[in-house]
């Protein structure tokens, strides 16, 4: 519907809330329970009603004021008191060049899906195409589908996708980030089978001079049907998320991490619980810093090298 169209408009007057992998709206967390999958979050029904639709940007909810930062002199004194422990080599070696890896195949509709019902939306993130009328015989070569091949990133207020560099602060701006990939096989309309449904999980990390600690938030993960392989140059994850009352079918999180530096696979370890996966990736070169978790991630500013002056 266009701007100013009369009729009820259901929307969320609150702000998005992303916490430990769960996604919800601040205005209706009691009625719309938090969900794990980003596509499910986008489908949460609005909790307020307006008389007409509009394309004008709405005022964001007022954020609570943060306390004033400490005086620069106090910060400087605190930083000067930090002591980094652990021995480190005195000569810095350049990180090994990234090893070529083939990207995962692009999901595509089965050849038997030749007709599309009116109102069917493309499922590729960022595409936004909706069939206004029924398509009795689709021509995939004539379909233009641009989308985000990566997964959403929400880190310390910054929002973006793993496949492109742009980062924004506001959620409305995140939804408008220009897609960076052109689909090779047209739009994606088919809904995956429940046992093959893919899901994205939040991945956090922090590093020490000796290792990098990685956490994957995967609620209701089934350990017996999940696999974790830690190798020198990659970490292969395949986690099965069992059905829940809100999601009545199983889903699978699959991702291959390309660590920024080589990993001592024999010394590394992981712990798989009911809610998350914790990994300790031991660095093969002790004392070197990883400015990013993966080699293909953009590095902004500078990285801190642990254990060196």
C-alpha positions as CSV (number, residue, x, y, z in Angstrom):
1,X,0.0,0.0,0.0
2,X,1.2,3.5,-0.8
3,X,1.6,6.4,1.7
4,X,-1.6,7.9,3.0
5,X,-3.7,4.9,2.1
6,X,-6.7,4.7,4.4
7,X,-7.3,1.6,6.4
8,X,-5.8,0.1,9.5
9,X,-2.0,0.1,9.7
10,X,-0.5,-2.3,12.2
11,X,3.0,-1.4,13.4
12,X,5.5,-1.5,16.3
13,X,5.9,1.8,18.1
14,X,8.8,0.4,20.2
15,X,12.4,-0.5,19.3
16,X,14.0,-3.8,18.3
17,X,15.6,-5.8,21.1
18,X,18.4,-8.3,20.4
19,X,19.7,-10.1,23.4
20,X,21.7,-13.4,23.5
21,X,20.4,-14.5,20.1
22,X,16.7,-13.7,20.9
23,X,14.9,-11.0,18.9
24,X,11.8,-9.1,19.9
25,X,10.2,-5.6,20.1
26,X,10.3,-3.5,23.3
27,X,6.6,-2.6,22.9
28,X,5.1,-6.1,22.9
29,X,7.5,-8.6,24.5
30,X,4.7,-10.0,26.6
31,X,2.4,-10.7,23.7
32,X,4.9,-11.5,20.9
33,X,7.4,-13.8,22.5
34,X,11.1,-13.4,21.5
35,X,12.2,-15.6,18.5
36,X,15.6,-16.9,17.3
37,X,15.3,-16.7,13.6
38,X,15.6,-13.2,11.9
39,X,12.9,-14.0,9.3
40,X,10.5,-14.9,12.1
41,X,11.3,-11.6,13.8
42,X,10.4,-9.6,10.7
43,X,7.0,-11.4,10.7
44,X,6.0,-10.5,14.3
45,X,2.6,-8.8,13.9
46,X,2.4,-5.1,14.9
47,X,0.9,-4.3,18.3
48,X,-0.4,-0.8,17.6
49,X,-2.9,0.4,15.0
50,X,-2.9,3.7,13.0
51,X,-5.7,5.1,10.8
52,X,-3.5,5.2,7.6
53,X,-0.2,4.0,6.1
54,X,2.8,6.4,5.7
55,X,6.3,6.3,4.3
56,X,7.6,9.1,6.5
57,X,10.2,8.2,9.1
58,X,8.7,7.9,12.6
59,X,10.3,9.3,15.8
60,X,12.3,6.6,17.6
61,X,11.5,5.8,21.3
62,X,13.5,7.9,23.7
63,X,16.6,6.1,24.9
64,X,17.6,6.2,28.5
65,X,20.5,8.6,29.2
66,X,23.9,7.0,29.8
67,X,26.1,8.2,32.6
68,X,28.8,10.7,31.7
69,X,32.1,9.2,30.8
70,X,35.0,9.3,33.2
71,X,37.5,12.2,33.1
72,X,40.4,11.6,30.6
73,X,42.9,11.8,33.4
74,X,41.2,9.0,35.3
75,X,41.0,6.8,32.1
76,X,44.6,7.4,31.4
77,X,45.6,6.3,34.9
78,X,43.4,3.2,34.7
79,X,45.0,2.2,31.3
80,X,48.5,2.8,32.6
81,X,47.8,0.3,35.4
82,X,46.9,-2.6,33.1
83,X,49.6,-5.3,32.9
84,X,49.4,-7.9,30.1
85,X,50.7,-11.2,31.1
86,X,52.3,-14.0,29.1
87,X,55.5,-14.3,27.1
88,X,55.3,-13.3,23.5
89,X,57.8,-13.5,20.6
90,X,59.7,-10.3,20.0
91,X,59.5,-10.3,16.2
92,X,56.1,-9.9,14.5
93,X,55.3,-12.2,11.7
94,X,52.8,-11.4,9.0
95,X,49.6,-13.5,9.1
96,X,49.4,-16.4,6.6
97,X,47.5,-15.4,3.4
98,X,43.9,-16.5,3.3
99,X,43.4,-19.9,1.8
100,X,40.9,-20.1,-1.1
101,X,37.6,-21.6,-0.2
102,X,34.6,-22.2,-2.4
103,X,31.4,-20.3,-1.3
104,X,28.4,-22.3,-0.4
105,X,26.0,-23.0,-3.3
106,X,23.2,-20.5,-3.7
107,X,19.8,-21.8,-2.7
108,X,17.4,-22.1,-5.5
109,X,13.8,-23.1,-6.2
110,X,13.1,-26.6,-7.6
111,X,12.6,-26.8,-11.4
112,X,9.0,-27.9,-10.7
113,X,8.1,-24.5,-9.2
114,X,6.8,-22.8,-12.4
115,X,3.8,-20.9,-11.1
116,X,3.7,-18.3,-8.3
117,X,0.6,-17.2,-6.4
118,X,-0.2,-13.5,-6.0
119,X,1.3,-12.0,-2.8
120,X,4.2,-14.5,-2.6
121,X,7.4,-12.8,-1.4
122,X,11.0,-13.6,-2.3
123,X,12.7,-15.2,0.7
124,X,16.2,-13.9,-0.1
125,X,17.2,-11.4,2.6
126,X,17.0,-7.8,1.3
127,X,15.2,-8.5,-2.0
128,X,11.8,-7.4,-1.0
129,X,10.1,-8.5,-4.2
130,X,6.4,-9.5,-3.8
131,X,4.3,-10.9,-6.7
132,X,1.5,-8.4,-7.1
133,X,-0.4,-10.8,-9.4
134,X,-0.3,-14.5,-10.0
135,X,2.6,-15.7,-12.3
136,X,1.3,-18.8,-14.2
137,X,4.6,-19.5,-16.0
138,X,7.6,-17.9,-14.5
139,X,10.7,-17.0,-16.6
140,X,13.7,-17.2,-14.2
141,X,16.0,-15.6,-16.8
142,X,13.9,-12.4,-16.6
143,X,13.9,-12.2,-12.8
144,X,16.2,-9.7,-11.3
145,X,16.9,-10.5,-7.6
146,X,19.5,-8.6,-5.5
147,X,19.9,-9.8,-2.0
148,X,22.3,-10.2,1.0
149,X,24.2,-13.5,0.8
150,X,25.6,-13.1,4.4
151,X,23.9,-13.1,7.7
152,X,22.8,-10.1,9.9
153,X,25.3,-8.7,12.4
154,X,24.2,-6.9,15.5
155,X,27.3,-5.8,17.6
156,X,27.4,-3.0,20.2
157,X,24.6,-1.1,18.5
158,X,26.0,-1.5,15.0
159,X,23.9,-3.3,12.5
160,X,24.9,-4.8,9.1
161,X,25.5,-8.0,7.1
162,X,28.6,-10.2,6.9
163,X,28.6,-9.9,3.1
164,X,29.1,-6.2,2.9
165,X,30.9,-3.4,4.8
166,X,28.1,-0.9,5.5
167,X,27.1,-0.5,9.1
168,X,24.2,1.5,10.5
169,X,22.9,2.4,14.0
170,X,19.1,2.4,13.4
171,X,17.1,-0.7,12.6
172,X,15.0,1.1,9.9
173,X,18.3,2.0,8.2
174,X,19.5,-1.6,8.5
175,X,16.4,-2.8,6.6
176,X,17.3,-0.3,3.8
177,X,20.9,-1.4,3.3
178,X,21.4,-1.9,-0.4
179,X,21.7,-5.6,-1.4
180,X,25.2,-6.5,-2.6
181,X,24.6,-9.8,-4.5
182,X,22.8,-10.6,-7.7
183,X,21.1,-14.0,-7.6
184,X,22.1,-16.4,-10.4
185,X,18.8,-18.4,-10.4
186,X,16.1,-15.7,-9.9
187,X,13.9,-15.2,-6.9
188,X,13.6,-17.8,-4.1
189,X,9.9,-18.5,-3.4
190,X,9.9,-22.1,-2.1
191,X,9.7,-22.7,1.6
192,X,12.3,-25.3,2.7
193,X,11.3,-28.6,4.2
194,X,11.1,-28.5,8.0
195,X,13.9,-30.9,8.5
196,X,16.2,-28.9,6.2
197,X,15.2,-25.4,7.4
198,X,18.3,-23.3,7.9
199,X,18.6,-20.8,10.8
200,X,21.2,-18.1,11.7
201,X,22.7,-18.0,15.2
202,X,24.5,-15.2,17.0
203,X,28.2,-15.6,17.2
204,X,30.3,-13.6,19.7
205,X,34.0,-13.8,20.5
206,X,36.8,-12.2,22.5
207,X,40.5,-13.0,22.6
208,X,43.4,-13.4,25.0
209,X,47.1,-13.6,24.2
210,X,46.9,-17.4,24.0
211,X,43.5,-18.1,22.5
212,X,40.2,-16.8,21.1
213,X,36.9,-17.7,22.9
214,X,33.9,-18.1,20.6
215,X,30.3,-18.5,21.7
216,X,27.5,-19.6,19.4
217,X,24.0,-19.0,20.9
218,X,21.9,-22.0,19.8
219,X,18.8,-22.5,21.9
220,X,17.7,-26.1,22.4
221,X,20.6,-27.6,20.4
222,X,20.6,-31.4,20.0
223,X,24.2,-32.5,20.9
224,X,23.7,-36.0,19.4
225,X,22.7,-34.7,16.0
226,X,25.3,-31.9,15.9
227,X,28.9,-31.9,14.8
228,X,31.8,-29.5,15.5
229,X,35.2,-29.9,13.7
230,X,38.1,-27.7,14.8
231,X,40.9,-27.7,12.2
232,X,44.0,-25.6,11.7
233,X,42.5,-23.2,9.1
234,X,38.7,-23.7,9.6
235,X,36.0,-24.5,12.1
236,X,33.1,-26.5,10.6
237,X,29.8,-26.2,12.6
238,X,26.6,-28.1,12.0
239,X,24.1,-27.7,14.9
240,X,20.6,-29.1,15.0
241,X,18.1,-27.0,16.9
242,X,15.3,-29.3,18.2
243,X,11.6,-28.2,17.9
244,X,10.2,-25.9,20.6
245,X,6.6,-24.8,21.4
246,X,7.1,-21.6,19.3
247,X,8.9,-23.4,16.4
248,X,7.4,-26.8,15.9
249,X,10.0,-28.1,13.5
250,X,13.7,-28.8,13.7
251,X,16.2,-26.3,12.2
252,X,19.9,-26.5,11.4
253,X,22.7,-23.9,11.8
254,X,25.5,-24.6,9.4
255,X,28.6,-22.3,9.1
256,X,32.3,-22.7,8.4
257,X,34.5,-20.2,10.2
258,X,37.8,-19.1,8.5
259,X,39.9,-18.0,11.6
260,X,42.0,-15.0,11.2
261,X,45.1,-17.0,12.2
262,X,46.0,-20.6,12.3
263,X,44.6,-22.7,15.1
264,X,46.3,-25.4,17.2
265,X,43.5,-27.9,16.7
266,X,44.9,-30.5,19.1
267,X,45.0,-28.0,22.0
268,X,41.6,-26.4,21.2
269,X,38.4,-27.5,22.8
270,X,34.6,-26.9,23.0
271,X,31.7,-27.3,25.3
272,X,28.2,-27.9,23.9
273,X,25.3,-27.1,26.3
274,X,21.5,-26.9,25.8
275,X,21.6,-23.2,25.0
276,X,25.0,-22.5,23.4
277,X,28.3,-23.7,22.1
278,X,31.5,-22.4,23.7
279,X,34.8,-22.9,21.9
280,X,38.4,-22.2,22.9
281,X,40.5,-21.8,19.8
282,X,44.2,-21.9,20.8
283,X,46.4,-19.7,18.6
284,X,49.2,-21.5,16.8
285,X,51.3,-18.3,17.2
286,X,51.0,-17.3,20.8
287,X,50.9,-13.6,21.6
288,X,49.7,-12.5,18.1
289,X,46.5,-10.5,17.9
290,X,43.5,-11.3,15.7
291,X,41.8,-7.9,14.7
292,X,38.8,-9.9,13.5
293,X,37.5,-13.4,14.1
294,X,37.7,-14.4,10.4
295,X,40.1,-13.6,7.6
296,X,37.5,-12.3,5.2
297,X,36.0,-9.8,7.7
298,X,36.8,-6.1,7.1
299,X,39.2,-4.7,9.7
300,X,38.4,-1.2,10.9
301,X,40.9,1.1,12.7
302,X,43.7,-0.9,14.3
303,X,44.0,-4.1,16.3
304,X,45.5,-4.4,19.8
305,X,48.5,-6.8,19.9
306,X,48.4,-8.7,23.2
307,X,51.5,-9.3,25.3
308,X,53.7,-6.7,23.5
309,X,54.8,-3.2,24.3
